[in-house]
Amino acid sequence: DDGLRLFPGNHQLLVGRGHCLSRLQRVAEALQCFDAVLSVDPGNIGACNAKALVCAEEREFQMASDLFRRSILKDPANAPGREGLAKTLTAWAAQKKDAGHVLEASAMLREAQPVDP
């Protein structure tokens, strides 16, 4: 917080604050930090990946996968984004399978496979 007082709007500090807040289970506040960065820099890889992780933990798989894909488009070598997308698609596929949507689950697993680093 002191850093943000000195350097308001610093993207790296906002993403870092969001990480800390998410670890404290203050999800809404964490998402506000990531959204503040993304509103100014929609392709910010750190904010995309960080928000995607929180969304995946909250089982908001569509949003998480969209954010991971956005970060990968910005940097195809983005290993955390690729790994996060693979894990998100795998978790989402498990949810779909449990709900009886086996074909959708299979398609997601096929998509996750080449993404995994």
C-alpha positions as CSV (number, residue, x, y, z in Angstrom):
1,D,0.0,0.0,0.0
2,D,2.9,2.4,0.8
3,G,4.3,1.8,-2.7
4,L,1.0,2.6,-4.3
5,R,0.8,5.8,-2.3
6,L,4.2,6.8,-3.7
7,F,3.5,5.4,-7.2
8,P,-0.3,5.4,-7.8
9,G,-1.4,3.4,-10.7
10,N,1.8,1.4,-11.0
11,H,0.7,-1.8,-12.7
12,Q,3.3,-4.0,-11.2
13,L,2.4,-2.8,-7.6
14,L,-1.3,-3.2,-8.3
15,V,-0.8,-6.8,-9.5
16,G,1.3,-7.5,-6.5
17,R,-1.3,-6.1,-4.2
18,G,-3.9,-8.2,-5.9
19,H,-1.8,-11.3,-5.3
20,C,-1.5,-10.5,-1.6
21,L,-5.2,-9.9,-1.3
22,S,-6.1,-13.1,-3.1
23,R,-3.9,-15.1,-0.7
24,L,-5.8,-13.4,2.2
25,Q,-9.1,-14.6,0.6
26,R,-10.1,-11.1,-0.2
27,V,-11.1,-12.0,-3.7
28,A,-13.3,-9.0,-4.6
29,E,-10.5,-6.6,-3.6
30,A,-7.9,-8.6,-5.5
31,L,-10.1,-8.6,-8.6
32,Q,-10.4,-4.8,-8.3
33,C,-6.6,-4.5,-8.4
34,F,-6.4,-6.7,-11.5
35,D,-9.3,-4.9,-13.2
36,A,-7.7,-1.5,-12.5
37,V,-4.7,-2.6,-14.5
38,L,-6.7,-4.3,-17.2
39,S,-8.9,-1.2,-17.7
40,V,-5.8,0.8,-18.7
41,D,-3.7,-2.1,-20.3
42,P,-6.1,-4.9,-21.4
43,G,-3.2,-7.1,-22.5
44,N,-1.1,-6.8,-19.3
45,I,0.2,-10.4,-19.0
46,G,0.7,-10.2,-15.2
47,A,-2.8,-8.9,-14.6
48,C,-4.4,-11.4,-17.1
49,N,-2.7,-14.4,-15.5
50,A,-3.3,-13.2,-11.9
51,K,-7.0,-12.5,-12.5
52,A,-7.4,-15.8,-14.4
53,L,-5.9,-17.7,-11.5
54,V,-8.4,-16.1,-9.1
55,C,-11.3,-16.8,-11.5
56,A,-10.2,-20.5,-11.9
57,E,-10.1,-20.8,-8.1
58,E,-13.6,-19.4,-8.0
59,R,-14.6,-22.0,-10.6
60,E,-15.3,-19.2,-13.2
61,F,-13.6,-21.3,-15.9
62,Q,-14.9,-19.4,-18.9
63,M,-13.5,-16.1,-17.6
64,A,-10.2,-17.8,-16.5
65,S,-9.7,-19.5,-19.9
66,D,-10.5,-16.2,-21.8
67,L,-7.9,-14.3,-19.7
68,F,-5.2,-17.0,-20.1
69,R,-5.8,-17.0,-23.8
70,R,-5.5,-13.2,-23.9
71,S,-2.1,-13.4,-22.1
72,I,-0.9,-16.1,-24.5
73,L,-1.9,-14.0,-27.5
74,K,0.2,-11.2,-26.2
75,D,3.2,-13.5,-25.5
76,P,3.0,-17.0,-27.0
77,A,6.0,-18.1,-24.9
78,N,4.1,-17.1,-21.7
79,A,4.6,-20.4,-19.7
80,P,2.5,-19.4,-16.7
81,G,-0.4,-18.5,-19.0
82,R,-0.1,-21.8,-21.0
83,E,0.1,-23.9,-17.8
84,G,-2.8,-22.0,-16.3
85,L,-4.9,-22.5,-19.4
86,A,-4.2,-26.2,-19.4
87,K,-5.0,-26.6,-15.7
88,T,-8.2,-24.5,-16.1
89,L,-9.4,-26.5,-19.1
90,T,-8.7,-29.8,-17.2
91,A,-10.6,-28.6,-14.2
92,W,-13.5,-27.3,-16.3
93,A,-13.5,-30.6,-18.2
94,A,-13.8,-32.5,-14.9
95,Q,-16.8,-30.3,-14.0
96,K,-18.4,-30.9,-17.3
97,K,-17.8,-34.7,-17.1
98,D,-19.4,-34.8,-13.6
99,A,-22.4,-33.0,-14.9
100,G,-22.8,-35.6,-17.6
101,H,-21.4,-33.5,-20.5
102,V,-18.8,-36.1,-21.6
103,L,-18.4,-34.8,-25.2
104,E,-17.7,-31.3,-24.0
105,A,-15.3,-32.6,-21.4
106,S,-13.4,-34.6,-24.1
107,A,-13.1,-31.6,-26.3
108,M,-11.7,-29.5,-23.5
109,L,-9.2,-32.1,-22.6
110,R,-8.1,-32.3,-26.3
111,E,-7.7,-28.5,-26.3
112,A,-5.7,-28.6,-23.0
113,Q,-3.3,-31.2,-24.2
114,P,-1.3,-29.2,-26.7
115,V,-1.3,-26.2,-24.4
116,D,0.4,-28.0,-21.6
117,P,4.1,-27.0,-21.6
